């Protein structure tokens, strides 16, 4: 059986593989990016789904338009984009089956084999997978303690002339860092000067615990070369698989054609649920609630880290998002720590290497998620992981 060249050297997602070990309830998981179960609007969703089917089941249970459920696209413009200072029409908007499909459609629409694409390093591992399948040449700009530096970003754009720059500017996955406003301005300027597409992935920006919200790169866009990906997975429900994209109408039209050959359209009922959530103005109060939950969980994890981790583990302290990024001393292998952690301590996390294009750069790093476990299990899991790090450190020193 033949396997295509584009798939031969593409590995599976480390996070999706991790889900195989999480069926054991004894495992304390800091691995995925799962929202807390108590943050799902379960009763509202059940009641609203029943109401929607009763009201318009003939429409919602039928095939729908590829570009998305019209009322949701309108609600996205009015309830999401307009408050952010972004003007848009229906021609700018497509609904996708999760923002990852949006990125996949962009890759199919924009990237030719061999094209240069620019990403932050580290970056979301699913993005690396999509760009590898697209047979792109992935180049990187490093993430520092304060995020991407404008001069390095400009240097890479000038040198390689990438067709696109992919970024998660707010509470970046995996680092939870925030791109400064001046770098956002530079990214928009470079998009105009070099006719480069900026893909602004924005799944976590609403999950802010402290500090002030920053303007989107899209608000600085003077060339219509920024496309915004807005996911409702972290705010409402990942299982609904609903996201919206706002971008150049020509690009959006081509994404619609690509989506026709992918899944015809995203599920109508799921889109209608998100639309109803938006037009009922439930999002502000809902965000207040879930940000309270996640802020408390983050504080619990940081408190446990300060108490139980060795002081030679470098840890960020996020202002929002779902993740805490950890770096071990040079020479450590986080993958080895992971395997021992799962087998000996029943604690799971995600090693850092899959988030890097240059895997060796992330060998001593790992990502912790604080949203999926109750606080007592967070504290216990961090205690166990801290014990393991000290045990492994003693073993290495004894060699």
MOUR-V434241 format. One record per residue. RES is the residue in one small letter. BURIAL is I if it has 16 or more other ideal C-beta (glycine too) atoms within 10 Angstrom, else O. Layout:
RES|BURIAL ; RES|BURIAL
This chain:
x|O ; x|O ; x|O ; x|O ; x|O ; x|O ; x|O ; x|O ; x|O ; x|O ; x|O ; x|O ; x|O ; x|I ; x|I ; x|O ; x|O ; x|I ; x|O ; x|O ; x|O ; x|I ; x|O ; x|O ; x|O ; x|O ; x|I ; x|I ; x|I ; x|I ; x|I ; x|I ; x|I ; x|I ; x|I ; x|I ; x|O ; x|O ; x|I ; x|I ; x|I ; x|O ; x|O ; x|I ; x|I ; x|O ; x|O ; x|I ; x|I ; x|O ; x|O ; x|I ; x|O ; x|O ; x|O ; x|O ; x|O ; x|O ; x|O ; x|I ; x|O ; x|O ; x|O ; x|I ; x|O ; x|I ; x|I ; x|I ; x|I ; x|O ; x|I ; x|I ; x|I ; x|O ; x|I ; x|I ; x|I ; x|O ; x|I ; x|I ; x|I ; x|O ; x|O ; x|I ; x|O ; x|I ; x|O ; x|I ; x|O ; x|O ; x|O ; x|I ; x|I ; x|I ; x|I ; x|I ; x|I ; x|I ; x|I ; x|I ; x|I ; x|I ; x|I ; x|I ; x|I ; x|I ; x|I ; x|I ; x|I ; x|I ; x|I ; x|O ; x|O ; x|O ; x|I ; x|I ; x|I ; x|I ; x|I ; x|I ; x|I ; x|I ; x|I ; x|I ; x|I ; x|I ; x|I ; x|I ; x|I ; x|I ; x|I ; x|I ; x|I ; x|I ; x|I ; x|I ; x|O ; x|I ; x|I ; x|I ; x|I ; x|O ; x|I ; x|O ; x|O ; x|O ; x|I ; x|I ; x|I ; x|I ; x|O ; x|O ; x|I ; x|I ; x|O ; x|I ; x|I ; x|O ; x|O ; x|I ; x|O ; x|I ; x|I ; x|I ; x|I ; x|I ; x|I ; x|I ; x|I ; x|I ; x|I ; x|I ; x|I ; x|I ; x|I ; x|I ; x|I ; x|I ; x|I ; x|I ; x|O ; x|O ; x|I ; x|I ; x|O ; x|I ; x|I ; x|I ; x|I ; x|I ; x|I ; x|I ; x|O ; x|I ; x|O ; x|I ; x|I ; x|I ; x|I ; x|I ; x|I ; x|I ; x|I ; x|I ; x|I ; x|I ; x|I ; x|I ; x|I ; x|O ; x|O ; x|O ; x|O ; x|I ; x|O ; x|I ; x|I ; x|I ; x|I ; x|I ; x|I ; x|O ; x|I ; x|I ; x|I ; x|I ; x|I ; x|I ; x|I ; x|I ; x|I ; x|I ; x|I ; x|I ; x|I ; x|I ; x|I ; x|I ; x|O ; x|I ; x|I ; x|I ; x|I ; x|I ; x|I ; x|I ; x|I ; x|I ; x|O ; x|O ; x|I ; x|I ; x|O ; x|I ; x|I ; x|I ; x|O ; x|I ; x|I ; x|O ; x|O ; x|I ; x|O ; x|O ; x|I ; x|I ; x|I ; x|I ; x|I ; x|I ; x|I ; x|I ; x|I ; x|I ; x|I ; x|I ; x|I ; x|I ; x|O ; x|O ; x|O ; x|O ; x|I ; x|O ; x|O ; x|I ; x|O ; x|O ; x|O ; x|I ; x|I ; x|O ; x|O ; x|I ; x|I ; x|O ; x|I ; x|I ; x|O ; x|I ; x|I ; x|I ; x|O ; x|I ; x|I ; x|O ; x|O ; x|I ; x|I ; x|O ; x|O ; x|O ; x|I ; x|O ; x|I ; x|I ; x|O ; x|I ; x|I ; x|I ; x|I ; x|I ; x|I ; x|I ; x|I ; x|I ; x|I ; x|I ; x|O ; x|O ; x|O ; x|I ; x|O ; x|I ; x|I ; x|O ; x|I ; x|I ; x|O ; x|O ; x|I ; x|I ; x|O ; x|O ; x|I ; x|I ; x|I ; x|I ; x|I ; x|I ; x|I ; x|I ; x|I ; x|I ; x|I ; x|I ; x|I ; x|O ; x|O ; x|O ; x|I ; x|I ; x|I ; x|I ; x|I ; x|I ; x|I ; x|I ; x|I ; x|I ; x|I ; x|I ; x|I ; x|O ; x|I ; x|O ; x|O ; x|I ; x|I ; x|I ; x|I ; x|I ; x|I ; x|I ; x|I ; x|I ; x|O ; x|I ; x|I ; x|O ; x|O ; x|I ; x|O ; x|O ; x|O ; x|O ; x|O ; x|O ; x|O
